[in-house]
Amino acid sequence: MITNFPFTSSLATVDKSFEEVRMRLKFIFILMSAFILSGCESGDSSGNNSLLEEDENGVPLSCLEDANAPCPGAKKESIRKTFGAVPTDILFVLDESCSMSTIANNMKLGFESLESGQYPANTLMGVTYMSPVMQSGNGELDFSTPYHNKVDTLLPGHMKLVNETHIADYVAAYPEYAGDFSKEACSNSWFEPTETNASGDSCLSAAVQLAPICTGIEAGVVSLLQMLEKYNQEGERLFRPGANVSIILVSDTHEPGAGYWGRNGAPERMANFEEIIYAVSRNSRGISSLKVGGILPVPKKGHPELEGLKVIGDIPQTDAEAKINGEGFWDYSYLPLIKTFQGAVSHAKSSDWTAMAESLVEDAKTTGTILLEPKSKAKKVLKITVNGEVVDPSTYFIAFGGEVISLRYSSPTDVDLDIQIFYEESLD
């Protein structure tokens, strides 16, 4: 009789040994998997935990320090901004309504004072008006139909910049207003601050002459954005490439609220900061910086809108000092926008408007919002540094589909800035 016991016993011993080896290998495999998984979760298959280290804003340090770090689409770019060498464009958006006659003398003296101001090299000025056009229910603009029936499309600064041809066309159509345009405007729409016409009249003083047209509505931001859209349709840009742009709203009131926006053929609200950045960038790509300021009604001391607002000149101490005429102030709607753009405002009623106007344009020599154009479309901004200092994330945002990064940063235009942007590239 042949027995299988010894062989069976050997197999059992082998099975037991194999099972022990198998269990040990399984344990090692589990340990290795956990180790590898921890490295993957940190974004580094090598097991390096550098991506777990974050800065104060929660951004992985390796993404910020090395553009080749394992962060999908991570980019680092250095942009050196030399604002003192770029052109400066100053656009006045002027209220052309008949109520402006109450501050006509102050305005005349104020603009005359601007002619001899000390501006950055290569500064040009232009003037446009505040009367908007009709808007259809789907948002389309009808440039042949001004919002108010008293406004004629021939008005010298309606949806365009004031120049000699535009004034001549208007006076030819409405000769009764010839006396309101006694100075001959310059032929070019953009002119140097000290530039004059053949008669020696200032181009700026001639451009801000106004006929008493009761437009029924003064909407500086709306009309500006509408004009930019008109320029887009005509294939023209408003501001020069690389320019430091200052937009100065000049009015005896502010942009209206619900009393206007709820009416047919009007926008629902005033455009906000991001929408203005988008509109200007869409029309005039490549400008260096953008600032919005104003010569406008300023509230009396203690008003909440004064908090954080840069006011040049005296602040009204009473309601009587704040009041300019019968125009409403619409909750001082321009002031939050001016604060966001880090601009300045002067009270339009003050008798020393001349000195304030000079100071206001001096303020235009500082940056407000810097527009950066990365080499690749940005999906997310990780960090921005200026001259080595990290800037507050609340001061920047991505605009124009990632092609523009808007950075609110105030700096004199004669100071060079070394700006580094760390961002995730859009892989779309």
Buried (B, 14 or more C-beta within 10 A) or exposed (E): EEEEEEEEEEEEEEEEEEEEEEEEEEEEEEEEEEEEEEBEEBBBEEEBBBBBEEBEEEBBBBBBEEBEBBBEBBBBBEBEBEBBBBBBBBBBBBBBBBBBEBBEEBBBBBBBBBBEBEBBEBBBBBBBBBBBBBBEEEEEBEBEBBBBEBBEBBBBBBBBBBBBEBBBEBBEEBEEBEEBBEBBBBEBBBBBBBBBBEEEBBBBBBBBBBBEBEBBBBBBBBBBBBBBBBBBEEEEBBBBEBBBBBBBBBBBBBBBBEEBBEEEBBBEBBBEBEBBBBBBBBBBBBBBBBBBBBBBBBBBEEBEBBEEBBBBBBBBEEEEBBBBEEBEBBBBBBBBBBBBBBBBBBBBBBEBBBBBBBBBBBBBBBBBBBBBBBEBBBBBBBBBBBEEEBBEBEBBBBBBEBBBBBBBBBBEBEEEBEBBBBBBBBEE
